[in-house]
Amino acid sequence: MNKAICILAPSFVIAATAEIVFVAIFDPIELHLVARVLGVSSHMAWYLAGFLLFWVFAAAASLLSHLMFLRAGARHP
């Protein structure tokens, strides 16, 4: 559980920061071509989808860093 928190907590902060920057630059509802295809017209749905996507990418990067750190530590005690 502690490892999961060490991976998910920093990735949550990074995802929140990425979402703020993204929303400051783009209004997700203006991406109307994708919205028409997916049938999504709600601002909150776009914000949630974007945040979850950013969180998944940040968590994957944190997990990869954690695994690389563990592997390096196993070689050099």
Backbone atoms as SQL, in Angstrom:
CREATE TABLE atoms (id INTEGER PRIMARY KEY, chain TEXT, resi INTEGER, resn TEXT, atom TEXT, x REAL, y REAL, z REAL);
INSERT INTO atoms VALUES
  (1, 'A', 1, 'MET', 'N', 0.827, -1.196, 0.000),
  (2, 'A', 1, 'MET', 'CA', 0.000, 0.000, 0.000),
  (3, 'A', 1, 'MET', 'C', 0.868, 1.255, 0.000),
  (4, 'A', 2, 'ASN', 'N', 1.965, 1.223, 0.748),
  (5, 'A', 2, 'ASN', 'CA', 2.853, 2.370, 0.823),
  (6, 'A', 2, 'ASN', 'C', 3.485, 2.657, -0.540),
  (7, 'A', 3, 'LYS', 'N', 3.848, 1.597, -1.273),
  (8, 'A', 3, 'LYS', 'CA', 4.431, 1.778, -2.605),
  (9, 'A', 3, 'LYS', 'C', 3.422, 2.407, -3.558),
  (10, 'A', 4, 'ALA', 'N', 2.174, 1.970, -3.458),
  (11, 'A', 4, 'ALA', 'CA', 1.129, 2.534, -4.317),
  (12, 'A', 4, 'ALA', 'C', 0.945, 4.018, -4.044),
  (13, 'A', 5, 'ILE', 'N', 0.970, 4.404, -2.784),
  (14, 'A', 5, 'ILE', 'CA', 0.835, 5.820, -2.430),
  (15, 'A', 5, 'ILE', 'C', 2.028, 6.611, -2.940),
  (16, 'A', 6, 'CYS', 'N', 3.228, 6.028, -2.833),
  (17, 'A', 6, 'CYS', 'CA', 4.432, 6.710, -3.312),
  (18, 'A', 6, 'CYS', 'C', 4.419, 6.899, -4.825),
  (19, 'A', 7, 'ILE', 'N', 3.681, 6.069, -5.531),
  (20, 'A', 7, 'ILE', 'CA', 3.583, 6.192, -6.987),
  (21, 'A', 7, 'ILE', 'C', 2.405, 7.082, -7.378),
  (22, 'A', 8, 'LEU', 'N', 1.254, 6.883, -6.744),
  (23, 'A', 8, 'LEU', 'CA', 0.040, 7.591, -7.162),
  (24, 'A', 8, 'LEU', 'C', -0.038, 9.038, -6.665),
  (25, 'A', 9, 'ALA', 'N', 0.519, 9.326, -5.501),
  (26, 'A', 9, 'ALA', 'CA', 0.430, 10.696, -4.977),
  (27, 'A', 9, 'ALA', 'C', 1.183, 11.702, -5.846),
  (28, 'A', 10, 'PRO', 'N', 2.461, 11.452, -6.188),
  (29, 'A', 10, 'PRO', 'CA', 3.134, 12.420, -7.058),
  (30, 'A', 10, 'PRO', 'C', 2.502, 12.493, -8.450),
  (31, 'A', 11, 'SER', 'N', 2.022, 11.356, -8.944),
  (32, 'A', 11, 'SER', 'CA', 1.407, 11.376, -10.274),
  (33, 'A', 11, 'SER', 'C', 0.093, 12.149, -10.257),
  (34, 'A', 12, 'PHE', 'N', -0.612, 12.163, -9.114),
  (35, 'A', 12, 'PHE', 'CA', -1.831, 12.960, -8.990),
  (36, 'A', 12, 'PHE', 'C', -1.506, 14.447, -9.097),
  (37, 'A', 13, 'VAL', 'N', -0.449, 14.866, -8.432),
  (38, 'A', 13, 'VAL', 'CA', -0.045, 16.279, -8.481),
  (39, 'A', 13, 'VAL', 'C', 0.362, 16.664, -9.902),
  (40, 'A', 14, 'ILE', 'N', 1.122, 15.811, -10.564),
  (41, 'A', 14, 'ILE', 'CA', 1.535, 16.085, -11.938),
  (42, 'A', 14, 'ILE', 'C', 0.325, 16.133, -12.861),
  (43, 'A', 15, 'ALA', 'N', -0.621, 15.205, -12.686),
  (44, 'A', 15, 'ALA', 'CA', -1.823, 15.189, -13.514),
  (45, 'A', 15, 'ALA', 'C', -2.659, 16.450, -13.294),
  (46, 'A', 16, 'ALA', 'N', -2.775, 16.890, -12.057),
  (47, 'A', 16, 'ALA', 'CA', -3.536, 18.114, -11.776),
  (48, 'A', 16, 'ALA', 'C', -2.870, 19.320, -12.425),
  (49, 'A', 17, 'THR', 'N', -1.547, 19.377, -12.352),
  (50, 'A', 17, 'THR', 'CA', -0.816, 20.481, -12.986),
  (51, 'A', 17, 'THR', 'C', -0.972, 20.438, -14.498),
  (52, 'A', 18, 'ALA', 'N', -0.860, 19.252, -15.081),
  (53, 'A', 18, 'ALA', 'CA', -1.021, 19.116, -16.534),
  (54, 'A', 18, 'ALA', 'C', -2.431, 19.498, -16.966),
  (55, 'A', 19, 'GLU', 'N', -3.423, 19.127, -16.175),
  (56, 'A', 19, 'GLU', 'CA', -4.800, 19.477, -16.499),
  (57, 'A', 19, 'GLU', 'C', -5.013, 20.992, -16.445),
  (58, 'A', 20, 'ILE', 'N', -4.450, 21.649, -15.452),
  (59, 'A', 20, 'ILE', 'CA', -4.573, 23.102, -15.347),
  (60, 'A', 20, 'ILE', 'C', -3.943, 23.785, -16.553),
  (61, 'A', 21, 'VAL', 'N', -2.769, 23.337, -16.941),
  (62, 'A', 21, 'VAL', 'CA', -2.084, 23.922, -18.103),
  (63, 'A', 21, 'VAL', 'C', -2.887, 23.659, -19.376),
  (64, 'A', 22, 'PHE', 'N', -3.374, 22.438, -19.540),
  (65, 'A', 22, 'PHE', 'CA', -4.150, 22.092, -20.732),
  (66, 'A', 22, 'PHE', 'C', -5.412, 22.938, -20.843),
  (67, 'A', 23, 'VAL', 'N', -6.138, 23.057, -19.734),
  (68, 'A', 23, 'VAL', 'CA', -7.387, 23.823, -19.750),
  (69, 'A', 23, 'VAL', 'C', -7.119, 25.313, -19.941),
  (70, 'A', 24, 'ALA', 'N', -5.965, 25.787, -19.481),
  (71, 'A', 24, 'ALA', 'CA', -5.627, 27.199, -19.688),
  (72, 'A', 24, 'ALA', 'C', -5.351, 27.486, -21.161),
  (73, 'A', 25, 'ILE', 'N', -4.860, 26.486, -21.881),
  (74, 'A', 25, 'ILE', 'CA', -4.529, 26.686, -23.288),
  (75, 'A', 25, 'ILE', 'C', -5.703, 26.335, -24.199),
  (76, 'A', 26, 'PHE', 'N', -6.352, 25.221, -23.933),
  (77, 'A', 26, 'PHE', 'CA', -7.441, 24.734, -24.786),
  (78, 'A', 26, 'PHE', 'C', -8.716, 24.614, -23.973),
  (79, 'A', 27, 'ASP', 'N', -9.836, 24.928, -24.602),
  (80, 'A', 27, 'ASP', 'CA', -11.133, 24.620, -24.021),
  (81, 'A', 27, 'ASP', 'C', -11.539, 23.272, -24.600),
  (82, 'A', 28, 'PRO', 'N', -11.609, 22.229, -23.797),
  (83, 'A', 28, 'PRO', 'CA', -11.875, 20.898, -24.340),
  (84, 'A', 28, 'PRO', 'C', -13.151, 20.796, -25.164),
  (85, 'A', 29, 'ILE', 'N', -14.142, 21.601, -24.873),
  (86, 'A', 29, 'ILE', 'CA', -15.380, 21.534, -25.645),
  (87, 'A', 29, 'ILE', 'C', -15.167, 22.050, -27.068),
  (88, 'A', 30, 'GLU', 'N', -14.111, 22.847, -27.283),
  (89, 'A', 30, 'GLU', 'CA', -13.822, 23.341, -28.628),
  (90, 'A', 30, 'GLU', 'C', -13.236, 22.255, -29.528),
  (91, 'A', 31, 'LEU', 'N', -12.853, 21.166, -28.953),
  (92, 'A', 31, 'LEU', 'CA', -12.388, 20.036, -29.746),
  (93, 'A', 31, 'LEU', 'C', -13.617, 19.287, -30.262),
  (94, 'A', 32, 'HIS', 'N', -14.416, 19.997, -31.035),
  (95, 'A', 32, 'HIS', 'CA', -15.742, 19.531, -31.413),
  (96, 'A', 32, 'HIS', 'C', -15.730, 18.327, -32.336),
  (97, 'A', 33, 'LEU', 'N', -14.696, 18.122, -33.114),
  (98, 'A', 33, 'LEU', 'CA', -14.671, 16.960, -33.998),
  (99, 'A', 33, 'LEU', 'C', -14.638, 15.661, -33.204),
  (100, 'A', 34, 'VAL', 'N', -13.835, 15.644, -32.190),
  (101, 'A', 34, 'VAL', 'CA', -13.773, 14.459, -31.326),
  (102, 'A', 34, 'VAL', 'C', -15.063, 14.337, -30.526),
  (103, 'A', 35, 'ALA', 'N', -15.599, 15.460, -30.092),
  (104, 'A', 35, 'ALA', 'CA', -16.826, 15.440, -29.293),
  (105, 'A', 35, 'ALA', 'C', -17.985, 14.863, -30.096),
  (106, 'A', 36, 'ARG', 'N', -18.057, 15.208, -31.368),
  (107, 'A', 36, 'ARG', 'CA', -19.136, 14.674, -32.193),
  (108, 'A', 36, 'ARG', 'C', -19.016, 13.168, -32.356),
  (109, 'A', 37, 'VAL', 'N', -17.813, 12.701, -32.580),
  (110, 'A', 37, 'VAL', 'CA', -17.599, 11.264, -32.766),
  (111, 'A', 37, 'VAL', 'C', -17.946, 10.495, -31.491),
  (112, 'A', 38, 'LEU', 'N', -17.523, 11.021, -30.343),
  (113, 'A', 38, 'LEU', 'CA', -17.751, 10.334, -29.072),
  (114, 'A', 38, 'LEU', 'C', -19.121, 10.625, -28.467),
  (115, 'A', 39, 'GLY', 'N', -19.786, 11.643, -28.955),
  (116, 'A', 39, 'GLY', 'CA', -21.098, 11.996, -28.416),
  (117, 'A', 39, 'GLY', 'C', -21.034, 12.637, -27.049),
  (118, 'A', 40, 'VAL', 'N', -19.929, 13.308, -26.728),
  (119, 'A', 40, 'VAL', 'CA', -19.758, 13.948, -25.425),
  (120, 'A', 40, 'VAL', 'C', -19.864, 15.452, -25.612),
  (121, 'A', 41, 'SER', 'N', -20.739, 16.076, -24.850),
  (122, 'A', 41, 'SER', 'CA', -20.873, 17.522, -24.963),
  (123, 'A', 41, 'SER', 'C', -20.677, 18.239, -23.626),
  (124, 'A', 42, 'SER', 'N', -20.438, 17.482, -22.579),
  (125, 'A', 42, 'SER', 'CA', -20.290, 18.055, -21.248),
  (126, 'A', 42, 'SER', 'C', -18.848, 18.483, -20.992),
  (127, 'A', 43, 'HIS', 'N', -18.686, 19.702, -20.443),
  (128, 'A', 43, 'HIS', 'CA', -17.355, 20.174, -20.062),
  (129, 'A', 43, 'HIS', 'C', -16.734, 19.262, -19.012),
  (130, 'A', 44, 'MET', 'N', -17.527, 18.881, -18.025),
  (131, 'A', 44, 'MET', 'CA', -17.004, 18.052, -16.929),
  (132, 'A', 44, 'MET', 'C', -16.524, 16.693, -17.422),
  (133, 'A', 45, 'ALA', 'N', -17.205, 16.131, -18.400),
  (134, 'A', 45, 'ALA', 'CA', -16.776, 14.838, -18.943),
  (135, 'A', 45, 'ALA', 'C', -15.412, 14.966, -19.620),
  (136, 'A', 46, 'TRP', 'N', -15.201, 16.057, -20.353),
  (137, 'A', 46, 'TRP', 'CA', -13.902, 16.286, -20.996),
  (138, 'A', 46, 'TRP', 'C', -12.820, 16.517, -19.954),
  (139, 'A', 47, 'TYR', 'N', -13.117, 17.304, -18.946),
  (140, 'A', 47, 'TYR', 'CA', -12.124, 17.575, -17.905),
  (141, 'A', 47, 'TYR', 'C', -11.749, 16.294, -17.163),
  (142, 'A', 48, 'LEU', 'N', -12.752, 15.478, -16.843),
  (143, 'A', 48, 'LEU', 'CA', -12.492, 14.222, -16.152),
  (144, 'A', 48, 'LEU', 'C', -11.665, 13.269, -17.024),
  (145, 'A', 49, 'ALA', 'N', -12.045, 13.140, -18.278),
  (146, 'A', 49, 'ALA', 'CA', -11.303, 12.252, -19.182),
  (147, 'A', 49, 'ALA', 'C', -9.855, 12.718, -19.334),
  (148, 'A', 50, 'GLY', 'N', -9.668, 14.006, -19.479),
  (149, 'A', 50, 'GLY', 'CA', -8.312, 14.537, -19.599),
  (150, 'A', 50, 'GLY', 'C', -7.500, 14.315, -18.341),
  (151, 'A', 51, 'PHE', 'N', -8.109, 14.573, -17.194),
  (152, 'A', 51, 'PHE', 'CA', -7.393, 14.370, -15.939),
  (153, 'A', 51, 'PHE', 'C', -7.012, 12.914, -15.747),
  (154, 'A', 52, 'LEU', 'N', -7.936, 11.995, -16.019),
  (155, 'A', 52, 'LEU', 'CA', -7.627, 10.576, -15.863),
  (156, 'A', 52, 'LEU', 'C', -6.537, 10.131, -16.825),
  (157, 'A', 53, 'LEU', 'N', -6.567, 10.650, -18.030),
  (158, 'A', 53, 'LEU', 'CA', -5.520, 10.321, -19.000),
  (159, 'A', 53, 'LEU', 'C', -4.161, 10.838, -18.531),
  (160, 'A', 54, 'PHE', 'N', -4.113, 12.068, -18.070),
  (161, 'A', 54, 'PHE', 'CA', -2.862, 12.620, -17.539),
  (162, 'A', 54, 'PHE', 'C', -2.391, 11.819, -16.324),
  (163, 'A', 55, 'TRP', 'N', -3.324, 11.393, -15.487),
  (164, 'A', 55, 'TRP', 'CA', -2.965, 10.649, -14.278),
  (165, 'A', 55, 'TRP', 'C', -2.395, 9.271, -14.636),
  (166, 'A', 56, 'VAL', 'N', -2.987, 8.625, -15.631),
  (167, 'A', 56, 'VAL', 'CA', -2.474, 7.319, -16.060),
  (168, 'A', 56, 'VAL', 'C', -1.059, 7.458, -16.598),
  (169, 'A', 57, 'PHE', 'N', -0.815, 8.462, -17.429),
  (170, 'A', 57, 'PHE', 'CA', 0.528, 8.656, -17.984),
  (171, 'A', 57, 'PHE', 'C', 1.539, 8.998, -16.887),
  (172, 'A', 58, 'ALA', 'N', 1.149, 9.853, -15.958),
  (173, 'A', 58, 'ALA', 'CA', 2.059, 10.223, -14.876),
  (174, 'A', 58, 'ALA', 'C', 2.310, 9.040, -13.947),
  (175, 'A', 59, 'ALA', 'N', 1.294, 8.230, -13.676),
  (176, 'A', 59, 'ALA', 'CA', 1.474, 7.050, -12.828),
  (177, 'A', 59, 'ALA', 'C', 2.375, 6.035, -13.510),
  (178, 'A', 60, 'ALA', 'N', 2.228, 5.887, -14.820),
  (179, 'A', 60, 'ALA', 'CA', 3.099, 4.967, -15.551),
  (180, 'A', 60, 'ALA', 'C', 4.553, 5.435, -15.487),
  (181, 'A', 61, 'ALA', 'N', 4.774, 6.723, -15.609),
  (182, 'A', 61, 'ALA', 'CA', 6.133, 7.254, -15.511),
  (183, 'A', 61, 'ALA', 'C', 6.690, 7.072, -14.098),
  (184, 'A', 62, 'SER', 'N', 5.871, 7.289, -13.091),
  (185, 'A', 62, 'SER', 'CA', 6.323, 7.095, -11.706),
  (186, 'A', 62, 'SER', 'C', 6.622, 5.625, -11.430),
  (187, 'A', 63, 'LEU', 'N', 5.785, 4.742, -11.941),
  (188, 'A', 63, 'LEU', 'CA', 6.005, 3.309, -11.756),
  (189, 'A', 63, 'LEU', 'C', 7.289, 2.865, -12.448),
  (190, 'A', 64, 'LEU', 'N', 7.501, 3.350, -13.646),
  (191, 'A', 64, 'LEU', 'CA', 8.726, 3.011, -14.367),
  (192, 'A', 64, 'LEU', 'C', 9.959, 3.503, -13.622),
  (193, 'A', 65, 'SER', 'N', 9.900, 4.709, -13.100),
  (194, 'A', 65, 'SER', 'CA', 11.017, 5.239, -12.313),
  (195, 'A', 65, 'SER', 'C', 11.238, 4.397, -11.062),
  (196, 'A', 66, 'HIS', 'N', 10.166, 4.004, -10.408),
  (197, 'A', 66, 'HIS', 'CA', 10.270, 3.180, -9.204),
  (198, 'A', 66, 'HIS', 'C', 10.918, 1.828, -9.519),
  (199, 'A', 67, 'LEU', 'N', 10.478, 1.199, -10.601),
  (200, 'A', 67, 'LEU', 'CA', 11.036, -0.094, -10.976),
  (201, 'A', 67, 'LEU', 'C', 12.511, 0.018, -11.367),
  (202, 'A', 68, 'MET', 'N', 12.860, 1.080, -12.055),
  (203, 'A', 68, 'MET', 'CA', 14.266, 1.282, -12.419),
  (204, 'A', 68, 'MET', 'C', 15.108, 1.518, -11.168),
  (205, 'A', 69, 'PHE', 'N', 14.579, 2.244, -10.208),
  (206, 'A', 69, 'PHE', 'CA', 15.289, 2.488, -8.958),
  (207, 'A', 69, 'PHE', 'C', 15.497, 1.186, -8.192),
  (208, 'A', 70, 'LEU', 'N', 14.464, 0.341, -8.136),
  (209, 'A', 70, 'LEU', 'CA', 14.580, -0.946, -7.454),
  (210, 'A', 70, 'LEU', 'C', 15.616, -1.839, -8.126),
  (211, 'A', 71, 'ARG', 'N', 15.602, -1.861, -9.439),
  (212, 'A', 71, 'ARG', 'CA', 16.548, -2.689, -10.168),
  (213, 'A', 71, 'ARG', 'C', 17.972, -2.191, -9.964),
  (214, 'A', 72, 'ALA', 'N', 18.194, -0.893, -9.973),
  (215, 'A', 72, 'ALA', 'CA', 19.523, -0.338, -9.752),
  (216, 'A', 72, 'ALA', 'C', 19.982, -0.624, -8.334),
  (217, 'A', 73, 'GLY', 'N', 19.086, -0.584, -7.379),
  (218, 'A', 73, 'GLY', 'CA', 19.436, -0.875, -5.989),
  (219, 'A', 73, 'GLY', 'C', 19.787, -2.334, -5.778),
  (220, 'A', 74, 'ALA', 'N', 19.176, -3.213, -6.574),
  (221, 'A', 74, 'ALA', 'CA', 19.481, -4.641, -6.432),
  (222, 'A', 74, 'ALA', 'C', 20.884, -4.963, -6.927),
  (223, 'A', 75, 'ARG', 'N', 21.379, -4.221, -7.896),
  (224, 'A', 75, 'ARG', 'CA', 22.724, -4.455, -8.422),
  (225, 'A', 75, 'ARG', 'C', 23.803, -3.860, -7.541),
  (226, 'A', 76, 'HIS', 'N', 23.486, -2.764, -6.860),
  (227, 'A', 76, 'HIS', 'CA', 24.474, -2.063, -6.042),
  (228, 'A', 76, 'HIS', 'C', 23.962, -1.962, -4.608),
  (229, 'A', 77, 'PRO', 'N', 24.209, -2.988, -3.799),
  (230, 'A', 77, 'PRO', 'CA', 23.687, -2.959, -2.420),
  (231, 'A', 77, 'PRO', 'C', 24.334, -1.944, -1.522);
